[in-house]
Amino acid sequence: MSSKKPGMSLARKEAVYAYLFIGPWLIGFIIFTIGPMLASLYYSFTDYNLAYPPKWVGIDNYVHLLTQDPLFWKSLQVTLYYAILSLPLGLVLSYTIAILLNQKIPFVNVWRTIYFLPSVIAGVGVTLLWVRIFNPRVGLLTPILASVGIQAPNFLQDSNWVVPALVMMGLWGIGGGMIIYLAGLQGVPTDLYDSAKVDGANIFQRFRNVTLPMTTPVIFYNIVMDLIFTFQYFTTVYVATGGTGGPNRASLFYNLYLYQNAFKYNEMGYASTMAWVLFVIVVSLTLLVFRSSSAWVYYEGQLRGRA
Amino acid sequence: MLTTDSKHFISSSIRRLISGIKGQELIIKVITTFLLAAGSIFIITPFLYMVSTSLKDVNQLRSNPLAIIPTESKMANVAGKDEPLYSVTLDGEKKEMALVKNLPEGKGIFVDPTNPAEQLTLPIKDQKELRVIEIHWENYPKALTSVPFDRYILNTLLITFVTMVGMLFSCSLVAYGFSRFRAPGLNVLFLVLLSTMMLPGQVRLIPMYVFFQKIGWVDTFLPLMVPAFFANAYDVFLLRQFIMTIPLEMDEAARIDGANPFQILMYIILPQARPAIIAVAIFHFLWAWNDFYEPLIYLHSRSNWTMAIGLQTFDALYTVNTHLIMAASLVMIIPPIVLFFLAQKVFTQGVVFTGIKG
């Protein structure tokens, strides 16, 4: 290839093309990510309600949030409660189902389709469906539980039950995580199983010593993504509680409270403070998971290095 | 009768089957299928409930929410009034009679509709109520016309389609840039791109809202559409991982023939990246169709609402009409389901997830 423009080396030309192609993202990154992030950091130190220009208040918002806003702590508690219930349950269930779906059984694609389907349609329609299933008058759950002698609570109207009910809704749609585990399981080289079999390893030993270590990177990926997702949890609880986070704020998730501050109370500065506190929490938790990962995540490179 | 020999033969062959590798595999298959079948009940039941509820009326729903097939009492006309029919057992013979009057102590007066003079007083609970299938198809037109769902569906399709075009166009360019070129700072920028996947959207939400408000875009589709033309980390990542697997030879051959990088992208890369492009297009459709947060924030006038917002508001207005809510919800989830079945392979065989592991 001959360089038409004098003074432009091949490497420089390649670099120009590279930046030309990634241009759309780079421009968008500056306009829609970096710019807004800096602006929201600024807003977080101001009193701002759209009608008047932002008024600098220093760290007042942060002080108020951390020391005088019980709802902030409540929303943090609700979000963490949801995470503690749903992350381990979701992980074990979706991993187990992925293992089952990775067996050579008849109609395996039909089974995969069934289990993946709910995650495809996640949205308002599905939330409304579950709201009805939990409804004591017209729902499914109350009569089913009654038939085995259990007096069902009014799930979504009971402050002890609303978060577990939301967890249950979420578990119905674990197909997204499951399909990623399935891809991870399919990536485990079959010769590892073959040699384990030759060595006389039974099914549980094969799982413990081959499957599990080889899929820890995927487990790690899913944990990080689920953690971030939980702090953004919004649509389901907004639809299920009509945007209130009720009953008695028992389902006031962090992101819902942030939304209320911004778009219901028009406290743009305070909501930005919440956004930045959320950012710090998510980054710290993610770093914590990353830190711990060297202890339990197994990368193939390490295997080769040792051999 | 089995002889001792054949008994021994059977038991030993079962034992051999259980202890052998073949046998172990068979048992695993049986247990796996059983567990999957049991678990699928929890997946399928809510769907059945949704379909069946959407075809009932309020009374049917109240009287038996568990009934899968909507039924109603079979009625008969007795002296100008509709009365419920029962199957009455008389001297071991079954006869259809109408219940015309409830009496104390759970008894009732039954009448033969063909011969109203014949009256019997019997305990009601010993007789079997006759039911007929009564499906309320009219719930669908009723639900869909009670609020302008046609408008909401059109808005949703428009936003979904425009953002899909923008996303595919920009993400293909960016993925190509990150997979086929070397330039100073490019690797660092790729890491930056990856890290934006983990960025909680809230930290940029408010300034973006303020910005769109200032330029008069709030309550238009533009805040939802325009950012799609500036690529996003997920789709760039998936496309880039796929492009990396396309051999370089054809690029080289085209370049020797004088093709510029844009032509190589158009005629060499994109045709070969078709599976990945289809996959990200499908994921985008599902995401845009179900998106709730952004339309909630940006679309204020009723005429601009998307299906997700319209459905949520419909629920708030008509909340006691469970059957209508379920009909409208079902209409909303049908396009994703149809798409899912059309493109099953993309999901079940994990075409695009290969880049995630490790």
Contacts between the chains, C-beta under 8 A, distances in Angstrom:
chain1	res1	chain2	res2	distance
A	1	B	255	6.4
A	11	B	182	7.6
A	14	B	181	5.4
A	14	B	182	6.0
A	14	B	183	6.4
A	15	B	181	7.4
A	15	B	182	7.5
A	15	B	183	3.6
A	15	B	184	6.5
A	17	B	177	7.6
A	17	B	181	5.8
A	17	B	261	5.1
A	18	B	177	5.3
A	18	B	181	3.5
A	18	B	182	7.1
A	18	B	183	3.8
A	18	B	186	5.6
A	19	B	177	7.6
A	19	B	183	6.4
A	20	B	177	7.4
A	21	B	173	4.9
A	21	B	174	6.4
A	21	B	176	5.4
A	21	B	177	2.8
A	21	B	178	7.9
A	21	B	181	7.0
A	21	B	261	7.4
A	21	B	265	7.9
A	22	B	173	7.6
A	22	B	174	5.0
A	22	B	177	3.9
A	22	B	178	6.2
A	22	B	186	7.5
A	22	B	189	6.7
A	23	B	173	7.6
A	23	B	177	7.9
A	24	B	170	4.1
A	24	B	173	5.9
A	24	B	174	5.9
A	24	B	229	6.8
A	24	B	230	5.3
A	24	B	231	5.1
A	25	B	170	7.0
A	25	B	174	4.3
A	25	B	193	6.6
A	25	B	230	6.4
A	25	B	231	4.0
A	25	B	236	6.5
A	26	B	189	7.2
A	27	B	230	6.2
A	28	B	170	7.7
A	28	B	227	6.7
A	28	B	229	7.8
A	28	B	230	2.4
A	28	B	231	6.1
A	29	B	192	7.4
A	29	B	193	7.7
A	29	B	196	7.2
A	29	B	230	7.7
A	31	B	230	7.2
A	32	B	204	6.6
A	32	B	208	6.7
A	32	B	227	5.4
A	32	B	230	6.3
A	33	B	196	6.2
A	33	B	199	7.2
A	33	B	204	5.9
A	35	B	207	7.2
A	36	B	203	7.5
A	36	B	204	3.5
A	36	B	205	7.7
A	36	B	206	7.8
A	36	B	207	3.9
A	36	B	208	5.1
A	36	B	211	7.4
A	37	B	203	5.3
A	37	B	204	5.5
A	37	B	207	8.0
A	39	B	206	8.0
A	39	B	207	3.6
A	39	B	210	7.6
A	40	B	203	5.5
A	40	B	204	6.4
A	40	B	205	7.5
A	40	B	206	5.4
A	40	B	207	5.0
A	43	B	206	6.2
A	43	B	207	6.8
A	50	B	210	6.9
A	50	B	213	6.9
A	97	B	36	7.8
A	97	B	39	6.8
A	100	B	32	5.0
A	100	B	35	5.8
A	100	B	36	5.5
A	101	B	36	7.3
A	103	B	28	6.4
A	103	B	29	6.5
A	103	B	32	4.6
A	104	B	29	7.3
A	105	B	29	5.0
A	105	B	32	5.3
A	105	B	33	5.4
A	105	B	36	7.7
A	106	B	29	8.0
A	106	B	33	7.3
A	109	B	344	7.1
A	109	B	348	5.4
A	111	B	36	4.9
A	111	B	40	7.2
A	112	B	347	7.7
A	112	B	348	4.1
A	113	B	340	7.8
A	113	B	341	7.6
A	113	B	344	5.9
A	113	B	347	7.8
A	113	B	348	6.1
A	114	B	40	5.0
A	114	B	43	5.6
A	114	B	44	7.0
A	115	B	36	7.7
A	115	B	39	7.5
A	115	B	40	7.2
A	115	B	43	6.3
A	116	B	340	7.8
A	116	B	347	5.5
A	116	B	348	6.7
A	117	B	43	6.9
A	117	B	337	7.1
A	117	B	340	6.5
A	118	B	43	6.1
A	120	B	286	5.9
A	120	B	336	5.1
A	120	B	337	7.0
A	120	B	339	7.9
A	120	B	340	4.7
A	120	B	347	7.5
A	121	B	290	7.5
A	121	B	333	4.2
A	121	B	336	4.9
A	121	B	337	6.3
A	121	B	340	8.0
A	122	B	290	6.3
A	123	B	289	7.4
A	123	B	290	3.3
A	123	B	292	6.7
A	123	B	308	6.1
A	123	B	332	7.2
A	123	B	333	7.5
A	124	B	290	7.4
A	124	B	292	5.9
A	124	B	307	8.0
A	124	B	308	4.6
A	124	B	311	4.8
A	124	B	312	5.2
A	124	B	329	7.5
A	124	B	332	6.8
A	125	B	311	6.4
A	125	B	328	8.0
A	125	B	329	3.8
A	125	B	330	7.2
A	125	B	332	4.1
A	125	B	333	4.4
A	126	B	329	7.6
A	126	B	333	6.7
A	128	B	311	7.0
A	128	B	312	8.0
A	128	B	315	5.4
A	128	B	325	5.6
A	128	B	326	7.5
A	128	B	329	4.8
A	129	B	46	5.9
A	129	B	49	7.5
A	129	B	50	5.1
A	129	B	326	6.9
A	129	B	329	5.9
A	130	B	46	7.2
A	131	B	315	7.8
A	132	B	49	7.7
A	132	B	53	6.9
A	132	B	322	5.4
A	132	B	325	7.1
A	132	B	326	6.6
A	133	B	46	6.0
A	133	B	49	6.4
A	135	B	322	7.4
A	137	B	62	7.0
A	137	B	65	7.9
A	138	B	53	7.4
A	138	B	61	5.1
A	138	B	62	6.9
A	138	B	65	5.0
A	138	B	322	4.8
A	139	B	65	6.4
A	140	B	45	7.0
A	140	B	46	7.6
A	140	B	49	5.3
A	140	B	65	6.5
A	140	B	66	6.7
A	143	B	65	6.4
A	143	B	66	5.3
A	144	B	66	7.4
A	172	B	42	7.3
A	172	B	43	7.2
A	172	B	46	6.9
A	179	B	347	6.4
A	179	B	348	7.7
A	179	B	350	6.2
A	179	B	353	6.8
A	180	B	350	7.9
A	180	B	353	5.7
A	180	B	356	6.2
A	182	B	350	6.2
A	183	B	350	3.8
A	183	B	353	3.7
A	183	B	354	6.6
A	183	B	356	6.7
A	183	B	357	6.8
A	184	B	356	7.5
A	184	B	357	5.0
A	186	B	350	6.7
A	187	B	354	7.5
A	187	B	357	5.0
A	197	B	21	7.4
A	203	B	24	7.0
A	203	B	28	6.9
A	215	B	357	7.9
A	217	B	357	5.6
A	217	B	358	5.3
A	218	B	356	6.8
A	218	B	357	5.4
A	221	B	356	6.0
A	221	B	357	7.9
A	224	B	198	7.1
A	228	B	198	5.6
A	228	B	200	6.6
A	231	B	200	6.1
A	232	B	200	5.9
A	232	B	201	6.6
A	232	B	202	7.3
A	234	B	292	7.6
A	234	B	293	5.7
A	235	B	292	4.2
A	235	B	293	6.4
A	238	B	292	7.3
A	238	B	296	7.6
A	238	B	312	7.8
A	239	B	292	7.4
A	239	B	312	5.3
A	239	B	315	7.3
A	242	B	316	6.2
A	255	B	202	6.8
A	258	B	202	5.9
A	262	B	205	7.4
A	262	B	206	5.8
A	262	B	209	7.6
A	263	B	297	6.4
A	268	B	206	5.3
A	268	B	210	6.8
A	271	B	206	5.8
A	272	B	206	5.1
A	272	B	207	7.8
A	274	B	202	7.6
A	275	B	200	7.4
A	275	B	202	4.1
A	275	B	203	4.8
A	275	B	205	6.7
A	275	B	206	6.7
A	276	B	203	6.4
A	278	B	200	5.6
A	278	B	202	5.8
A	278	B	203	7.5
A	279	B	199	7.8
A	279	B	200	5.8
A	279	B	202	7.5
A	279	B	203	4.8
A	282	B	198	7.4
A	282	B	200	5.3
A	286	B	198	6.1
A	299	B	358	6.2
A	300	B	358	6.3
